[in-house]
Every structure is written in structure tokens, then in C-alpha cells.
Amino acid sequence: MLQSTDDDGGHGRAGALEALLDVARVPEVIRDYPIASDVFEQNDYEQIVAIAWRHQFNDDRSRFKREIRELQEHVSQRILDNLETIE
């Protein structure tokens, strides 16, 4: 997992991660996005929080966007691989 130096105790990140996981567990989200719900792993959520946390005070959003895009591509590839196994 990517680490941030801005939250030594990890309390803010832990709360953000729990909120993200709470949304991911909402039955409507699972119903509306079943493939993505199945493919997302704990580490993916941790990466989202770590990237956001690391760049939260950075005025230049290009690194944030690049890192989120890389994670999105990684997860998207897993979704495509999952779809291929279903077919």
C-alpha cells in the first residue's frame, strides 16, 4: 500500500477508507455495478485513499490524476479479464 507522511497516526486515512468501503457495500451500488464490485479488492480502496491523501494539499493535480488513472487502468483490466472468463 502507498503510504502518506501527512497522517502519522493513520486516523484520517482509516476513516476515509472506512467511508469508501461503506459506500462500496451499499446494496444498490453492488446491484448497479456487480462486476466492478466483484473485482475491486481491499488494496484498490487503500490505494485510492493513499493517492488522495498524498495529494490533498497539492495545487498541481497532474500527479494525482496520473496516479488515479494508473489505478483505474489496472482495475479496468481486471474487470475485462473477469468478463472474458464469464463469456
PyMOL Python script that loads the backbone (N, CA, C, O; Angstrom):
from pymol import cmd

cmd.read_pdbstr("""\
ATOM      1  N   MET A   1       0.842  -1.179   0.000  1.00  0.00           N
ATOM      2  CA  MET A   1       0.000   0.000   0.000  1.00  0.00           C
ATOM      3  C   MET A   1       0.881   1.234   0.000  1.00  0.00           C
ATOM      4  O   MET A   1       1.940   1.244   0.628  1.00  0.00           O
ATOM      5  N   LEU A   2       0.459   2.261  -0.690  1.00  0.00           N
ATOM      6  CA  LEU A   2       1.168   3.532  -0.677  1.00  0.00           C
ATOM      7  C   LEU A   2       0.970   4.200   0.666  1.00  0.00           C
ATOM      8  O   LEU A   2      -0.129   4.189   1.220  1.00  0.00           O
ATOM      9  N   GLN A   3       2.024   4.775   1.181  1.00  0.00           N
ATOM     10  CA  GLN A   3       1.951   5.427   2.480  1.00  0.00           C
ATOM     11  C   GLN A   3       1.974   6.937   2.327  1.00  0.00           C
ATOM     12  O   GLN A   3       2.553   7.464   1.377  1.00  0.00           O
ATOM     13  N   SER A   4       1.360   7.611   3.236  1.00  0.00           N
ATOM     14  CA  SER A   4       1.379   9.066   3.285  1.00  0.00           C
ATOM     15  C   SER A   4       2.158   9.497   4.507  1.00  0.00           C
ATOM     16  O   SER A   4       2.156   8.810   5.529  1.00  0.00           O
ATOM     17  N   THR A   5       2.824  10.635   4.403  1.00  0.00           N
ATOM     18  CA  THR A   5       3.540  11.157   5.560  1.00  0.00           C
ATOM     19  C   THR A   5       2.738  12.229   6.280  1.00  0.00           C
ATOM     20  O   THR A   5       3.198  12.762   7.289  1.00  0.00           O
ATOM     21  N   ASP A   6       1.560  12.553   5.789  1.00  0.00           N
ATOM     22  CA  ASP A   6       0.767  13.641   6.352  1.00  0.00           C
ATOM     23  C   ASP A   6      -0.140  13.220   7.497  1.00  0.00           C
ATOM     24  O   ASP A   6      -0.767  14.076   8.122  1.00  0.00           O
ATOM     25  N   ASP A   7      -0.228  11.949   7.787  1.00  0.00           N
ATOM     26  CA  ASP A   7      -1.152  11.452   8.796  1.00  0.00           C
ATOM     27  C   ASP A   7      -0.457  10.340   9.573  1.00  0.00           C
ATOM     28  O   ASP A   7      -0.756   9.160   9.387  1.00  0.00           O
ATOM     29  N   ASP A   8       0.463  10.721  10.435  1.00  0.00           N
ATOM     30  CA  ASP A   8       1.306   9.739  11.106  1.00  0.00           C
ATOM     31  C   ASP A   8       0.516   8.666  11.845  1.00  0.00           C
ATOM     32  O   ASP A   8       0.915   7.501  11.859  1.00  0.00           O
ATOM     33  N   GLY A   9      -0.594   9.046  12.455  1.00  0.00           N
ATOM     34  CA  GLY A   9      -1.394   8.066  13.177  1.00  0.00           C
ATOM     35  C   GLY A   9      -2.281   7.240  12.275  1.00  0.00           C
ATOM     36  O   GLY A   9      -2.752   6.177  12.677  1.00  0.00           O
ATOM     37  N   GLY A  10      -2.517   7.708  11.063  1.00  0.00           N
ATOM     38  CA  GLY A  10      -3.350   6.983  10.119  1.00  0.00           C
ATOM     39  C   GLY A  10      -4.832   7.102  10.382  1.00  0.00           C
ATOM     40  O   GLY A  10      -5.632   6.455   9.707  1.00  0.00           O
ATOM     41  N   HIS A  11      -5.223   7.930  11.367  1.00  0.00           N
ATOM     42  CA  HIS A  11      -6.637   8.004  11.737  1.00  0.00           C
ATOM     43  C   HIS A  11      -7.487   8.597  10.620  1.00  0.00           C
ATOM     44  O   HIS A  11      -8.577   8.098  10.341  1.00  0.00           O
ATOM     45  N   GLY A  12      -7.008   9.640   9.989  1.00  0.00           N
ATOM     46  CA  GLY A  12      -7.767  10.251   8.894  1.00  0.00           C
ATOM     47  C   GLY A  12      -7.909   9.309   7.723  1.00  0.00           C
ATOM     48  O   GLY A  12      -8.986   9.195   7.137  1.00  0.00           O
ATOM     49  N   ARG A  13      -6.832   8.635   7.379  1.00  0.00           N
ATOM     50  CA  ARG A  13      -6.881   7.668   6.274  1.00  0.00           C
ATOM     51  C   ARG A  13      -7.803   6.509   6.620  1.00  0.00           C
ATOM     52  O   ARG A  13      -8.551   6.029   5.769  1.00  0.00           O
ATOM     53  N   ALA A  14      -7.750   6.064   7.857  1.00  0.00           N
ATOM     54  CA  ALA A  14      -8.605   4.941   8.264  1.00  0.00           C
ATOM     55  C   ALA A  14     -10.076   5.318   8.138  1.00  0.00           C
ATOM     56  O   ALA A  14     -10.890   4.516   7.679  1.00  0.00           O
ATOM     57  N   GLY A  15     -10.415   6.533   8.545  1.00  0.00           N
ATOM     58  CA  GLY A  15     -11.801   6.984   8.422  1.00  0.00           C
ATOM     59  C   GLY A  15     -12.226   7.132   6.976  1.00  0.00           C
ATOM     60  O   GLY A  15     -13.345   6.773   6.610  1.00  0.00           O
ATOM     61  N   ALA A  16     -11.329   7.661   6.151  1.00  0.00           N
ATOM     62  CA  ALA A  16     -11.641   7.805   4.725  1.00  0.00           C
ATOM     63  C   ALA A  16     -11.816   6.441   4.075  1.00  0.00           C
ATOM     64  O   ALA A  16     -12.714   6.248   3.255  1.00  0.00           O
ATOM     65  N   LEU A  17     -10.960   5.500   4.441  1.00  0.00           N
ATOM     66  CA  LEU A  17     -11.073   4.151   3.896  1.00  0.00           C
ATOM     67  C   LEU A  17     -12.379   3.506   4.329  1.00  0.00           C
ATOM     68  O   LEU A  17     -13.056   2.876   3.516  1.00  0.00           O
ATOM     69  N   GLU A  18     -12.738   3.652   5.587  1.00  0.00           N
ATOM     70  CA  GLU A  18     -13.989   3.061   6.071  1.00  0.00           C
ATOM     71  C   GLU A  18     -15.193   3.667   5.360  1.00  0.00           C
ATOM     72  O   GLU A  18     -16.140   2.953   5.031  1.00  0.00           O
ATOM     73  N   ALA A  19     -15.166   4.972   5.121  1.00  0.00           N
ATOM     74  CA  ALA A  19     -16.266   5.618   4.398  1.00  0.00           C
ATOM     75  C   ALA A  19     -16.358   5.090   2.970  1.00  0.00           C
ATOM     76  O   ALA A  19     -17.454   4.831   2.472  1.00  0.00           O
ATOM     77  N   LEU A  20     -15.227   4.932   2.320  1.00  0.00           N
ATOM     78  CA  LEU A  20     -15.208   4.404   0.957  1.00  0.00           C
ATOM     79  C   LEU A  20     -15.735   2.974   0.923  1.00  0.00           C
ATOM     80  O   LEU A  20     -16.506   2.612   0.034  1.00  0.00           O
ATOM     81  N   LEU A  21     -15.318   2.166   1.890  1.00  0.00           N
ATOM     82  CA  LEU A  21     -15.799   0.785   1.962  1.00  0.00           C
ATOM     83  C   LEU A  21     -17.289   0.729   2.275  1.00  0.00           C
ATOM     84  O   LEU A  21     -17.995  -0.138   1.760  1.00  0.00           O
ATOM     85  N   ASP A  22     -17.774   1.641   3.109  1.00  0.00           N
ATOM     86  CA  ASP A  22     -19.209   1.696   3.405  1.00  0.00           C
ATOM     87  C   ASP A  22     -20.009   1.927   2.129  1.00  0.00           C
ATOM     88  O   ASP A  22     -21.036   1.284   1.911  1.00  0.00           O
ATOM     89  N   VAL A  23     -19.546   2.832   1.297  1.00  0.00           N
ATOM     90  CA  VAL A  23     -20.241   3.101   0.025  1.00  0.00           C
ATOM     91  C   VAL A  23     -20.174   1.872  -0.872  1.00  0.00           C
ATOM     92  O   VAL A  23     -21.161   1.525  -1.521  1.00  0.00           O
ATOM     93  N   ALA A  24     -19.031   1.217  -0.914  1.00  0.00           N
ATOM     94  CA  ALA A  24     -18.869   0.037  -1.766  1.00  0.00           C
ATOM     95  C   ALA A  24     -19.774  -1.110  -1.338  1.00  0.00           C
ATOM     96  O   ALA A  24     -20.088  -1.984  -2.146  1.00  0.00           O
ATOM     97  N   ARG A  25     -20.195  -1.115  -0.082  1.00  0.00           N
ATOM     98  CA  ARG A  25     -21.044  -2.197   0.444  1.00  0.00           C
ATOM     99  C   ARG A  25     -22.540  -1.908   0.336  1.00  0.00           C
ATOM    100  O   ARG A  25     -23.359  -2.760   0.681  1.00  0.00           O
ATOM    101  N   VAL A  26     -22.898  -0.735  -0.132  1.00  0.00           N
ATOM    102  CA  VAL A  26     -24.313  -0.384  -0.264  1.00  0.00           C
ATOM    103  C   VAL A  26     -24.948  -1.330  -1.289  1.00  0.00           C
ATOM    104  O   VAL A  26     -24.431  -1.469  -2.398  1.00  0.00           O
ATOM    105  N   PRO A  27     -26.058  -1.979  -0.934  1.00  0.00           N
ATOM    106  CA  PRO A  27     -26.673  -2.944  -1.845  1.00  0.00           C
ATOM    107  C   PRO A  27     -26.977  -2.375  -3.234  1.00  0.00           C
ATOM    108  O   PRO A  27     -26.823  -3.079  -4.231  1.00  0.00           O
ATOM    109  N   GLU A  28     -27.402  -1.126  -3.310  1.00  0.00           N
ATOM    110  CA  GLU A  28     -27.701  -0.526  -4.609  1.00  0.00           C
ATOM    111  C   GLU A  28     -26.442  -0.396  -5.465  1.00  0.00           C
ATOM    112  O   GLU A  28     -26.493  -0.587  -6.680  1.00  0.00           O
ATOM    113  N   VAL A  29     -25.328  -0.076  -4.841  1.00  0.00           N
ATOM    114  CA  VAL A  29     -24.063   0.028  -5.579  1.00  0.00           C
ATOM    115  C   VAL A  29     -23.666  -1.346  -6.110  1.00  0.00           C
ATOM    116  O   VAL A  29     -23.258  -1.479  -7.264  1.00  0.00           O
ATOM    117  N   ILE A  30     -23.785  -2.348  -5.275  1.00  0.00           N
ATOM    118  CA  ILE A  30     -23.456  -3.712  -5.691  1.00  0.00           C
ATOM    119  C   ILE A  30     -24.393  -4.166  -6.803  1.00  0.00           C
ATOM    120  O   ILE A  30     -23.961  -4.805  -7.763  1.00  0.00           O
ATOM    121  N   ARG A  31     -25.665  -3.838  -6.675  1.00  0.00           N
ATOM    122  CA  ARG A  31     -26.642  -4.218  -7.696  1.00  0.00           C
ATOM    123  C   ARG A  31     -26.361  -3.510  -9.018  1.00  0.00           C
ATOM    124  O   ARG A  31     -26.417  -4.131 -10.080  1.00  0.00           O
ATOM    125  N   ASP A  32     -26.057  -2.209  -8.958  1.00  0.00           N
ATOM    126  CA  ASP A  32     -25.855  -1.424 -10.173  1.00  0.00           C
ATOM    127  C   ASP A  32     -24.500  -1.674 -10.833  1.00  0.00           C
ATOM    128  O   ASP A  32     -24.359  -1.490 -12.042  1.00  0.00           O
ATOM    129  N   TYR A  33     -23.513  -2.089 -10.057  1.00  0.00           N
ATOM    130  CA  TYR A  33     -22.154  -2.299 -10.572  1.00  0.00           C
ATOM    131  C   TYR A  33     -21.610  -3.647 -10.107  1.00  0.00           C
ATOM    132  O   TYR A  33     -20.580  -3.696  -9.435  1.00  0.00           O
ATOM    133  N   PRO A  34     -22.288  -4.743 -10.456  1.00  0.00           N
ATOM    134  CA  PRO A  34     -21.902  -6.041  -9.901  1.00  0.00           C
ATOM    135  C   PRO A  34     -20.504  -6.502 -10.304  1.00  0.00           C
ATOM    136  O   PRO A  34     -19.788  -7.080  -9.486  1.00  0.00           O
ATOM    137  N   ILE A  35     -20.112  -6.261 -11.528  1.00  0.00           N
ATOM    138  CA  ILE A  35     -18.797  -6.730 -11.968  1.00  0.00           C
ATOM    139  C   ILE A  35     -17.697  -5.951 -11.260  1.00  0.00           C
ATOM    140  O   ILE A  35     -16.737  -6.534 -10.757  1.00  0.00           O
ATOM    141  N   ALA A  36     -17.841  -4.638 -11.226  1.00  0.00           N
ATOM    142  CA  ALA A  36     -16.840  -3.814 -10.534  1.00  0.00           C
ATOM    143  C   ALA A  36     -16.799  -4.161  -9.046  1.00  0.00           C
ATOM    144  O   ALA A  36     -15.724  -4.214  -8.448  1.00  0.00           O
ATOM    145  N   SER A  37     -17.958  -4.394  -8.455  1.00  0.00           N
ATOM    146  CA  SER A  37     -18.000  -4.750  -7.032  1.00  0.00           C
ATOM    147  C   SER A  37     -17.248  -6.043  -6.759  1.00  0.00           C
ATOM    148  O   SER A  37     -16.589  -6.182  -5.729  1.00  0.00           O
ATOM    149  N   ASP A  38     -17.351  -6.985  -7.686  1.00  0.00           N
ATOM    150  CA  ASP A  38     -16.653  -8.262  -7.519  1.00  0.00           C
ATOM    151  C   ASP A  38     -15.146  -8.132  -7.719  1.00  0.00           C
ATOM    152  O   ASP A  38     -14.367  -8.849  -7.091  1.00  0.00           O
ATOM    153  N   VAL A  39     -14.743  -7.222  -8.590  1.00  0.00           N
ATOM    154  CA  VAL A  39     -13.336  -7.131  -8.979  1.00  0.00           C
ATOM    155  C   VAL A  39     -12.512  -6.263  -8.036  1.00  0.00           C
ATOM    156  O   VAL A  39     -11.334  -6.541  -7.810  1.00  0.00           O
ATOM    157  N   PHE A  40     -13.119  -5.215  -7.484  1.00  0.00           N
ATOM    158  CA  PHE A  40     -12.370  -4.332  -6.585  1.00  0.00           C
ATOM    159  C   PHE A  40     -11.883  -5.122  -5.380  1.00  0.00           C
ATOM    160  O   PHE A  40     -12.625  -5.907  -4.789  1.00  0.00           O
ATOM    161  N   GLU A  41     -10.630  -4.900  -5.032  1.00  0.00           N
ATOM    162  CA  GLU A  41     -10.012  -5.566  -3.889  1.00  0.00           C
ATOM    163  C   GLU A  41      -9.719  -4.539  -2.799  1.00  0.00           C
ATOM    164  O   GLU A  41      -9.690  -3.337  -3.062  1.00  0.00           O
ATOM    165  N   GLN A  42      -9.507  -5.010  -1.599  1.00  0.00           N
ATOM    166  CA  GLN A  42      -9.194  -4.131  -0.468  1.00  0.00           C
ATOM    167  C   GLN A  42      -8.049  -3.182  -0.811  1.00  0.00           C
ATOM    168  O   GLN A  42      -8.107  -1.993  -0.499  1.00  0.00           O
ATOM    169  N   ASN A  43      -7.019  -3.707  -1.449  1.00  0.00           N
ATOM    170  CA  ASN A  43      -5.860  -2.890  -1.799  1.00  0.00           C
ATOM    171  C   ASN A  43      -6.232  -1.750  -2.748  1.00  0.00           C
ATOM    172  O   ASN A  43      -5.632  -0.677  -2.680  1.00  0.00           O
ATOM    173  N   ASP A  44      -7.205  -1.962  -3.623  1.00  0.00           N
ATOM    174  CA  ASP A  44      -7.635  -0.896  -4.533  1.00  0.00           C
ATOM    175  C   ASP A  44      -8.199   0.286  -3.748  1.00  0.00           C
ATOM    176  O   ASP A  44      -7.875   1.440  -4.031  1.00  0.00           O
ATOM    177  N   TYR A  45      -9.030  -0.004  -2.776  1.00  0.00           N
ATOM    178  CA  TYR A  45      -9.601   1.058  -1.947  1.00  0.00           C
ATOM    179  C   TYR A  45      -8.506   1.764  -1.141  1.00  0.00           C
ATOM    180  O   TYR A  45      -8.518   2.986  -0.992  1.00  0.00           O
ATOM    181  N   GLU A  46      -7.570   0.980  -0.628  1.00  0.00           N
ATOM    182  CA  GLU A  46      -6.456   1.570   0.117  1.00  0.00           C
ATOM    183  C   GLU A  46      -5.619   2.479  -0.777  1.00  0.00           C
ATOM    184  O   GLU A  46      -5.156   3.532  -0.338  1.00  0.00           O
ATOM    185  N   GLN A  47      -5.428   2.074  -2.025  1.00  0.00           N
ATOM    186  CA  GLN A  47      -4.670   2.891  -2.973  1.00  0.00           C
ATOM    187  C   GLN A  47      -5.387   4.204  -3.266  1.00  0.00           C
ATOM    188  O   GLN A  47      -4.748   5.254  -3.336  1.00  0.00           O
ATOM    189  N   ILE A  48      -6.700   4.158  -3.438  1.00  0.00           N
ATOM    190  CA  ILE A  48      -7.472   5.380  -3.691  1.00  0.00           C
ATOM    191  C   ILE A  48      -7.271   6.372  -2.549  1.00  0.00           C
ATOM    192  O   ILE A  48      -6.994   7.550  -2.777  1.00  0.00           O
ATOM    193  N   VAL A  49      -7.412   5.884  -1.327  1.00  0.00           N
ATOM    194  CA  VAL A  49      -7.262   6.759  -0.159  1.00  0.00           C
ATOM    195  C   VAL A  49      -5.834   7.294  -0.063  1.00  0.00           C
ATOM    196  O   VAL A  49      -5.632   8.478   0.208  1.00  0.00           O
ATOM    197  N   ALA A  50      -4.855   6.438  -0.283  1.00  0.00           N
ATOM    198  CA  ALA A  50      -3.458   6.875  -0.186  1.00  0.00           C
ATOM    199  C   ALA A  50      -3.126   7.931  -1.228  1.00  0.00           C
ATOM    200  O   ALA A  50      -2.451   8.915  -0.925  1.00  0.00           O
ATOM    201  N   ILE A  51      -3.593   7.735  -2.446  1.00  0.00           N
ATOM    202  CA  ILE A  51      -3.342   8.716  -3.507  1.00  0.00           C
ATOM    203  C   ILE A  51      -4.018  10.038  -3.172  1.00  0.00           C
ATOM    204  O   ILE A  51      -3.401  11.099  -3.267  1.00  0.00           O
ATOM    205  N   ALA A  52      -5.271   9.974  -2.783  1.00  0.00           N
ATOM    206  CA  ALA A  52      -5.999  11.207  -2.444  1.00  0.00           C
ATOM    207  C   ALA A  52      -5.345  11.912  -1.263  1.00  0.00           C
ATOM    208  O   ALA A  52      -5.203  13.135  -1.262  1.00  0.00           O
ATOM    209  N   TRP A  53      -4.949  11.137  -0.260  1.00  0.00           N
ATOM    210  CA  TRP A  53      -4.353  11.731   0.937  1.00  0.00           C
ATOM    211  C   TRP A  53      -3.034  12.418   0.612  1.00  0.00           C
ATOM    212  O   TRP A  53      -2.757  13.521   1.081  1.00  0.00           O
ATOM    213  N   ARG A  54      -2.240  11.752  -0.189  1.00  0.00           N
ATOM    214  CA  ARG A  54      -0.921  12.273  -0.526  1.00  0.00           C
ATOM    215  C   ARG A  54      -1.008  13.583  -1.308  1.00  0.00           C
ATOM    216  O   ARG A  54      -0.137  14.443  -1.170  1.00  0.00           O
ATOM    217  N   HIS A  55      -2.032  13.740  -2.114  1.00  0.00           N
ATOM    218  CA  HIS A  55      -2.125  14.905  -2.997  1.00  0.00           C
ATOM    219  C   HIS A  55      -3.173  15.926  -2.555  1.00  0.00           C
ATOM    220  O   HIS A  55      -3.467  16.856  -3.306  1.00  0.00           O
ATOM    221  N   GLN A  56      -3.737  15.779  -1.373  1.00  0.00           N
ATOM    222  CA  GLN A  56      -4.845  16.642  -0.968  1.00  0.00           C
ATOM    223  C   GLN A  56      -4.479  18.117  -0.886  1.00  0.00           C
ATOM    224  O   GLN A  56      -5.343  18.966  -1.102  1.00  0.00           O
ATOM    225  N   PHE A  57      -3.245  18.448  -0.584  1.00  0.00           N
ATOM    226  CA  PHE A  57      -2.851  19.850  -0.465  1.00  0.00           C
ATOM    227  C   PHE A  57      -2.005  20.315  -1.644  1.00  0.00           C
ATOM    228  O   PHE A  57      -1.440  21.409  -1.612  1.00  0.00           O
ATOM    229  N   ASN A  58      -1.917  19.504  -2.665  1.00  0.00           N
ATOM    230  CA  ASN A  58      -1.091  19.806  -3.823  1.00  0.00           C
ATOM    231  C   ASN A  58      -1.928  20.564  -4.854  1.00  0.00           C
ATOM    232  O   ASN A  58      -2.935  20.050  -5.339  1.00  0.00           O
ATOM    233  N   ASP A  59      -1.516  21.771  -5.181  1.00  0.00           N
ATOM    234  CA  ASP A  59      -2.252  22.561  -6.168  1.00  0.00           C
ATOM    235  C   ASP A  59      -2.136  21.985  -7.572  1.00  0.00           C
ATOM    236  O   ASP A  59      -3.041  22.158  -8.388  1.00  0.00           O
ATOM    237  N   ASP A  60      -1.050  21.313  -7.858  1.00  0.00           N
ATOM    238  CA  ASP A  60      -0.858  20.694  -9.167  1.00  0.00           C
ATOM    239  C   ASP A  60      -1.504  19.311  -9.139  1.00  0.00           C
ATOM    240  O   ASP A  60      -0.961  18.382  -8.541  1.00  0.00           O
ATOM    241  N   ARG A  61      -2.644  19.179  -9.774  1.00  0.00           N
ATOM    242  CA  ARG A  61      -3.411  17.927  -9.718  1.00  0.00           C
ATOM    243  C   ARG A  61      -2.935  16.898 -10.741  1.00  0.00           C
ATOM    244  O   ARG A  61      -3.506  15.810 -10.818  1.00  0.00           O
ATOM    245  N   SER A  62      -1.912  17.210 -11.524  1.00  0.00           N
ATOM    246  CA  SER A  62      -1.495  16.303 -12.591  1.00  0.00           C
ATOM    247  C   SER A  62      -0.978  14.963 -12.046  1.00  0.00           C
ATOM    248  O   SER A  62      -1.291  13.916 -12.612  1.00  0.00           O
ATOM    249  N   ARG A  63      -0.206  14.975 -10.976  1.00  0.00           N
ATOM    250  CA  ARG A  63       0.276  13.709 -10.403  1.00  0.00           C
ATOM    251  C   ARG A  63      -0.881  12.902  -9.824  1.00  0.00           C
ATOM    252  O   ARG A  63      -0.942  11.684  -9.993  1.00  0.00           O
ATOM    253  N   PHE A  64      -1.797  13.585  -9.142  1.00  0.00           N
ATOM    254  CA  PHE A  64      -2.979  12.911  -8.598  1.00  0.00           C
ATOM    255  C   PHE A  64      -3.757  12.239  -9.724  1.00  0.00           C
ATOM    256  O   PHE A  64      -4.116  11.065  -9.630  1.00  0.00           O
ATOM    257  N   LYS A  65      -4.014  12.995 -10.787  1.00  0.00           N
ATOM    258  CA  LYS A  65      -4.773  12.452 -11.916  1.00  0.00           C
ATOM    259  C   LYS A  65      -4.040  11.282 -12.563  1.00  0.00           C
ATOM    260  O   LYS A  65      -4.665  10.283 -12.920  1.00  0.00           O
ATOM    261  N   ARG A  66      -2.733  11.394 -12.715  1.00  0.00           N
ATOM    262  CA  ARG A  66      -1.954  10.322 -13.327  1.00  0.00           C
ATOM    263  C   ARG A  66      -2.016   9.050 -12.472  1.00  0.00           C
ATOM    264  O   ARG A  66      -2.216   7.957 -13.002  1.00  0.00           O
ATOM    265  N   GLU A  67      -1.847   9.188 -11.164  1.00  0.00           N
ATOM    266  CA  GLU A  67      -1.863   8.009 -10.291  1.00  0.00           C
ATOM    267  C   GLU A  67      -3.246   7.375 -10.224  1.00  0.00           C
ATOM    268  O   GLU A  67      -3.365   6.150 -10.202  1.00  0.00           O
ATOM    269  N   ILE A  68      -4.288   8.195 -10.191  1.00  0.00           N
ATOM    270  CA  ILE A  68      -5.658   7.649 -10.210  1.00  0.00           C
ATOM    271  C   ILE A  68      -5.919   6.954 -11.542  1.00  0.00           C
ATOM    272  O   ILE A  68      -6.534   5.888 -11.574  1.00  0.00           O
ATOM    273  N   ARG A  69      -5.458   7.547 -12.637  1.00  0.00           N
ATOM    274  CA  ARG A  69      -5.637   6.944 -13.962  1.00  0.00           C
ATOM    275  C   ARG A  69      -4.922   5.594 -14.037  1.00  0.00           C
ATOM    276  O   ARG A  69      -5.464   4.639 -14.593  1.00  0.00           O
ATOM    277  N   GLU A  70      -3.720   5.508 -13.484  1.00  0.00           N
ATOM    278  CA  GLU A  70      -2.992   4.235 -13.474  1.00  0.00           C
ATOM    279  C   GLU A  70      -3.752   3.169 -12.689  1.00  0.00           C
ATOM    280  O   GLU A  70      -3.840   2.019 -13.118  1.00  0.00           O
ATOM    281  N   LEU A  71      -4.292   3.552 -11.551  1.00  0.00           N
ATOM    282  CA  LEU A  71      -5.086   2.611 -10.763  1.00  0.00           C
ATOM    283  C   LEU A  71      -6.344   2.211 -11.525  1.00  0.00           C
ATOM    284  O   LEU A  71      -6.720   1.039 -11.533  1.00  0.00           O
ATOM    285  N   GLN A  72      -6.989   3.173 -12.160  1.00  0.00           N
ATOM    286  CA  GLN A  72      -8.190   2.894 -12.946  1.00  0.00           C
ATOM    287  C   GLN A  72      -7.879   1.909 -14.075  1.00  0.00           C
ATOM    288  O   GLN A  72      -8.651   0.981 -14.315  1.00  0.00           O
ATOM    289  N   GLU A  73      -6.773   2.102 -14.759  1.00  0.00           N
ATOM    290  CA  GLU A  73      -6.394   1.191 -15.838  1.00  0.00           C
ATOM    291  C   GLU A  73      -6.154  -0.215 -15.303  1.00  0.00           C
ATOM    292  O   GLU A  73      -6.548  -1.198 -15.931  1.00  0.00           O
ATOM    293  N   HIS A  74      -5.516  -0.311 -14.156  1.00  0.00           N
ATOM    294  CA  HIS A  74      -5.244  -1.611 -13.540  1.00  0.00           C
ATOM    295  C   HIS A  74      -6.551  -2.334 -13.185  1.00  0.00           C
ATOM    296  O   HIS A  74      -6.720  -3.515 -13.490  1.00  0.00           O
ATOM    297  N   VAL A  75      -7.459  -1.617 -12.546  1.00  0.00           N
ATOM    298  CA  VAL A  75      -8.739  -2.222 -12.158  1.00  0.00           C
ATOM    299  C   VAL A  75      -9.576  -2.527 -13.400  1.00  0.00           C
ATOM    300  O   VAL A  75     -10.222  -3.572 -13.469  1.00  0.00           O
ATOM    301  N   SER A  76      -9.567  -1.630 -14.374  1.00  0.00           N
ATOM    302  CA  SER A  76     -10.318  -1.867 -15.613  1.00  0.00           C
ATOM    303  C   SER A  76      -9.836  -3.127 -16.313  1.00  0.00           C
ATOM    304  O   SER A  76     -10.642  -3.891 -16.844  1.00  0.00           O
ATOM    305  N   GLN A  77      -8.540  -3.348 -16.317  1.00  0.00           N
ATOM    306  CA  GLN A  77      -8.008  -4.562 -16.934  1.00  0.00           C
ATOM    307  C   GLN A  77      -8.493  -5.799 -16.189  1.00  0.00           C
ATOM    308  O   GLN A  77      -8.805  -6.814 -16.813  1.00  0.00           O
ATOM    309  N   ARG A  78      -8.559  -5.727 -14.873  1.00  0.00           N
ATOM    310  CA  ARG A  78      -9.087  -6.854 -14.096  1.00  0.00           C
ATOM    311  C   ARG A  78     -10.550  -7.097 -14.431  1.00  0.00           C
ATOM    312  O   ARG A  78     -10.982  -8.246 -14.522  1.00  0.00           O
ATOM    313  N   ILE A  79     -11.321  -6.018 -14.615  1.00  0.00           N
ATOM    314  CA  ILE A  79     -12.731  -6.167 -14.986  1.00  0.00           C
ATOM    315  C   ILE A  79     -12.837  -6.846 -16.343  1.00  0.00           C
ATOM    316  O   ILE A  79     -13.633  -7.771 -16.511  1.00  0.00           O
ATOM    317  N   LEU A  80     -12.043  -6.399 -17.314  1.00  0.00           N
ATOM    318  CA  LEU A  80     -12.065  -7.018 -18.644  1.00  0.00           C
ATOM    319  C   LEU A  80     -11.657  -8.487 -18.578  1.00  0.00           C
ATOM    320  O   LEU A  80     -12.267  -9.334 -19.230  1.00  0.00           O
ATOM    321  N   ASP A  81     -10.639  -8.784 -17.800  1.00  0.00           N
ATOM    322  CA  ASP A  81     -10.221 -10.181 -17.640  1.00  0.00           C
ATOM    323  C   ASP A  81     -11.338 -11.013 -17.028  1.00  0.00           C
ATOM    324  O   ASP A  81     -11.552 -12.159 -17.423  1.00  0.00           O
ATOM    325  N   ASN A  82     -12.046 -10.443 -16.069  1.00  0.00           N
ATOM    326  CA  ASN A  82     -13.158 -11.132 -15.424  1.00  0.00           C
ATOM    327  C   ASN A  82     -14.280 -11.380 -16.426  1.00  0.00           C
ATOM    328  O   ASN A  82     -14.875 -12.457 -16.441  1.00  0.00           O
ATOM    329  N   LEU A  83     -14.567 -10.389 -17.260  1.00  0.00           N
ATOM    330  CA  LEU A  83     -15.611 -10.549 -18.275  1.00  0.00           C
ATOM    331  C   LEU A  83     -15.260 -11.651 -19.266  1.00  0.00           C
ATOM    332  O   LEU A  83     -16.134 -12.403 -19.699  1.00  0.00           O
ATOM    333  N   GLU A  84     -13.991 -11.748 -19.621  1.00  0.00           N
ATOM    334  CA  GLU A  84     -13.562 -12.788 -20.555  1.00  0.00           C
ATOM    335  C   GLU A  84     -13.759 -14.175 -19.963  1.00  0.00           C
ATOM    336  O   GLU A  84     -14.093 -15.112 -20.688  1.00  0.00           O
ATOM    337  N   THR A  85     -13.561 -14.321 -18.669  1.00  0.00           N
ATOM    338  CA  THR A  85     -13.744 -15.631 -18.053  1.00  0.00           C
ATOM    339  C   THR A  85     -15.221 -15.987 -17.937  1.00  0.00           C
ATOM    340  O   THR A  85     -15.580 -17.165 -17.930  1.00  0.00           O
ATOM    341  N   ILE A  86     -16.084 -14.963 -17.846  1.00  0.00           N
ATOM    342  CA  ILE A  86     -17.527 -15.207 -17.769  1.00  0.00           C
ATOM    343  C   ILE A  86     -18.060 -15.683 -19.115  1.00  0.00           C
ATOM    344  O   ILE A  86     -18.925 -16.556 -19.179  1.00  0.00           O
ATOM    345  N   GLU A  87     -17.538 -15.106 -20.178  1.00  0.00           N
ATOM    346  CA  GLU A  87     -18.004 -15.454 -21.528  1.00  0.00           C
ATOM    347  C   GLU A  87     -17.499 -16.807 -21.867  1.00  0.00           C
ATOM    348  O   GLU A  87     -17.766 -17.310 -22.958  1.00  0.00           O
TER     349      GLU A  87
END
""", "prot")
cmd.dss("prot")
cmd.show_as("cartoon", "prot")
cmd.util.cbc("prot")
cmd.orient("prot")
